[in-house]
């Protein structure tokens, strides 16, 4: 072997040694990584920390804290759908018996001639005048039959038209109605003076809500549960309801049909006043409209504001 060959041999061996050493170190390192991974994977497990999740941003249209609609608001929306189906102006006032709180109001009809619904406070005024709990034949006929002649005789027994009107107003005032003015003059000669009283639905509902809890009124309110079958439409179709209807034509001949009443539900009482002024102007259509309103009341009976005397 010459010197150059020997030198080349030594260099090759040195390079080979370096390569071998590098390989061994690489294997050792890789083995350490593998062993470390293996040990970690076989070590006792713990419940992992859940990943951090950003809270969802509430929708701008349905915020998490948005209150649910009140019963009154929900009923108003439902009543609006009923109103759209009927070809009439209708209105409803509802109040719980036992207090003079503001009634819930639905619909676009609010006030007009009381017609025969005013016979209820008229009969109560006469009962007060007599200082007795015994009803007369005139009171019975005025309430159960809506007899105008009987009502006129009651009116006359209270004094002059002005005095009579004042005495009926006093009955309304007992229930917190300081706004209604009972008509003392026959503005339309063919009809009773008191029937032409402008009596808002709100005041009617409030009147009955409070009057129902005055024992002095019981004899007249009981008569409202004995209305003849021919007038038992609208809320009169609900079993156990004490009610009184009233109806009459405008100067143009278009009928307004009204009712006031006390509905019973779960041993509690609801005072209602309803009215319909049909687009056709026909009485029968007004009755049909009140029947529809009554169906609506029946469907939502559990949602109506009801009360008990003394509460």
C-alpha angles and dihedrals in degrees: 000000000000123000095258092053092049091050092050090050093054092050093050091050091051092051091048090051092053092049092048092049092049091050093050093049091048092052091049092051092047089048090053091052091048093047091047092051090046093051092047092051093052098044119109109286127233130195103273119240106259115245117261110261122195111232113253115255109242114246113258090229097047109031116190091240096049109135119234115248115269120249090251093052092047091049091048091055091049092046090052088061090052091049091054090056095052124076094220146074106257136179139185132191120190129187135168115247116248103048143049097239119147110277123238109255127208132175135024101275112089114157146004143123112343093215110180096343086083089066089082097066088036091058091044090053089053091049089053090048092055093045090222139112092219115104119220127226088253092055091048094049093045093054106031097037100021087232109183095199090055091048091050090053090052090049091052092049090062094062134254117356091260093050092044091051090050092052092051089048089055089059090052092047091055087067095047099267104135094154108060114093113203110226112242098181130067098243086176108036095209092061136056118270094230091049089063092060111127102236118176120219090238092058092045093054092046091047094056094040090060099031090057089067097051109091091206088069096052097097092056095041089051089056087058086066091058102057113149118262095248090066097040098107128116111020087356087079091065109094115245095016120141108209149152128207133206133185142165145148129267121232087274092052098254113140128235114200121197141174137184124193153149116245123197122219128164092343090307131104132232123197114212137180119188135178139181131192105187119213089230091056091225121138093221091055090052090053089050091051091052089049088056091048089050091053088053091050091049092051091052099036093122090054097050120105105258130178148175130233111272094026 
